[in-house]
Amino acid sequence: MTKFSTPVPSLNQLPVCHQNTKSISGLLRQCWRWCCQVALVQPSLVSYLEPLIRLVLPNFRAQWSHARVVDIQQQAGFIHLTLRPGRRWRGFIPGQHVQLMLEINGRAISRIFSISSSLQLFQQQGLIRLTIQQQSKGLMTSHLMQWLKPAVDAGTPSSVPVHLSAATGSFVLQQQQPLLLLAAGSGITPIHAMLSSVTRLTQPVLLIYSFRGAEQMLFAESWRELQSRFPLLQIQFVDTNLRQRLQPGDVETWCKSQPQCQMYLCGPSRFSLDWQNKLLALGVDASAIQQESFGLAAVPFLVAAAAGAEKPESFPIEIRQSTQVRNISSTQGSLLSSLEAAGFNPSYGCRRGICMQCLCQKNQGLVRNLLTGEISDVGPGMIQLCISQPLSAVELSLPSS
Amino acid sequence: MNERINSLQQLAMADSVANHSHADADISSSQSGEPFPANSAATVHTGHSIQEIAASNVRQQTGRFSEAQASALAADLDALASATRDEVGSADSRYLLKIVQLQRVAAISGRLLMVAGFWSAWWWGLGVLFLALAKILDNMEIGHNVLHGQYDFMNHPYLNSRTFEWDIACDAKSWQRTHNYEHHTYTNIIGKDRDFGYGLLRLSDDFRWRLQNSWQILTYFLLSTLFQWGVSYHEMAAERVFFGRKKADRVSQISDAQLKKAFFGKGGRQLLKDYLLFPLLSGPMFFPVLAGNFLANLLRNWWTSTIIFCGHFTSQVHVFTPDVCVNESRGHWYYRQMLGSANFTGPRWFHILSGHLSCQIEHHLFPDLPAYRYLQLAPQVAAIAKKHGIAYHSGSFVRQYLSVLQRILRFSLPGHDRQVASNM
């Protein structure tokens, strides 16, 4: 019996397994890709043709879908961005996130945001909404407000092209159990997408939503409407300006009364981690907890640095290598020496910033270029390990050795 | 031939100590036009006749470039780089896009025109030229520069130095190791920069003369004809994968098996593409298309090798002894890059087809700045060179190329002086 139901996304991107050589279509696909790579010396036919397609469709990008900006609204530190994704975009499951990409001064700047609107909005009107917390020094949000907002207001939103990646993420509802949803700040966005996509609810759901100050509360109208529609949905608002933060005691009775409950945590990384530990301490099974965290450790540091705080000696570095993830802390000097001190063996050459042999994908975090003093963008980008010094927590992807 | 160098180094160091008194003033005279300017360095007491010294012109250059001079030079060049880096942005990415578009149009139309050779051989000839143009653009202005990481600022999914692959027999990663690392870090250091003579040509008296050097002008033409395979085999030669004994002091981060896989994998795919896949796709035009592809590859080989030889093998450029890179400061590195490279002039299209390697000096000073900026940087770099009394080697393409041929011929014959590399 389905306890609640959400519409099934029609165009949802199913995980396509290119390595699947058993099926004939998989084999043919692999063969086609190989032929393209041999004939064109490029990763795919579409990436080979992209520059030419751009002569006709300037907003075409091989690995992104173009999206039209329909509306942009500002609400106390948040931006609501309503987009109409192009036909190449393949839909989403509520709770998933997308990468939003803007080309700022020739640079592709991308950030990950959860989709905050319902699946119905996409299915009926072809729209999705992203709810973005404004960062005081954020490159992306300031660009949105500075360039995109005036363009939208003037009725020429296409003058600032916006691109989307396919929706990804496994932070989605499983349609079986009662739910406990804990959200803090903009962590409410995927949960709003989940709940507002629900069409029938037959099991109790408790949502506890923490925010700082009443004006920071998102989707106020939507919550009222959902509560009137679904008697089984309980929502508790925690305004941390008025009362103390949420404590384990607040959810203990719920956990006891609903032993089959699935927990969903979404908020800044510290919130999600804290609550994961607290729930485990309450005796909740780890497999019942789903969590999604966001927010960069970088931003608090930038703010602290602006306030003249002293730079910490060492930052956590998360290293992803094929399927493994390892955490180390940075030492004095470059990231290359930190990695080597921790036993990694990244490739390198000149060790003085000339040869690009140690070039590495940074997924997030701030680094300073020791040669030029340049400070990187917080989002994804390429860095040279030998001349990069971390200024925040950093996440790197190393090629598998 | 590199094995012989160690003993020569000993000699080199002993001799160069005696030669430190070369005046910096001599340096600027070397740019005055003559390929082999007779100059006052000849007055230094080394016991050789003026002709000999003038001929092995590398000798004239380097007096000691002091650490203070070097840091002043570094400050000027760093300031220039940083000002240019601030300007880098959408203009550069638009430029790269335009060049890639041009490359795609040339490649597609070239391959189609060759098939149209079915109706008229003129179409076929035009197709060959277009395909050669596409390959030259792909290798020089796109591949070389993208693989240097010049356009990494764009965060582009495939026009970046980590994932780009080019239409040449050489595997991009292998080329990055030998070119970006060895050649750009140890530019023109005898025994460390294998690009200096490619282990085939004797371009300075620091190398022992051997019989095969007497016909090295023919070796050069052969290398030029097979250039893409030379580039592709370059790293394997350095690692002594098939021939020779491993060098004890060589640190390699990659195994011979990986090298072989990359060499045969990439080379095989290229052969498959040009000599089987596209000819098969052209049906009855199989053989004309095969021949056309061969010709296009040949034209590209000649063009790229000619351009590349003009960058470091003109008679003006300096070579260095291996001790210069021990604890080398940034200023001295800059200094070495300026003396070790040569520019040539020409119309705009010529610069584009050379991948802006016509601005070899700017490229060697700032290998990670977009090549699109080099022409704009050139006069400023020349001014800085003048200010610091450093030679700025430049000349017309024809003059530079003749001077390369002259150098190849000159060092075909044994020299009396076995040590000419400067040790700064």
Interface residues (C-beta under 8 A of the other chain):
Chain A: C35 Q37 V38 A39 V41 Q42 P43 S47 Y48 L49 P51 L52 R54 L55 A62 Q63 E103 N105 G106 R107 A108 I109 S110 S347 Y348 G349 C350 R352 I354 C355 M356 Q357 L359 Q361 T372 E374 P380 G381 M382 Q384
Chain B: D78 A81 S82 R85 V88 G89 S90 A91 D92 S93 R94 L97 V100 Q101 R104 V105 D138 H148 G149 D152 F153 M154 N155 H156 P157 Y158 N160 S161 R162 T163 E165 W166 D167 Q176 R177 N180 Y181 E182 H184 T185 Q253 R269 L272 K273 L277 F278 R330 W333 P367 D368
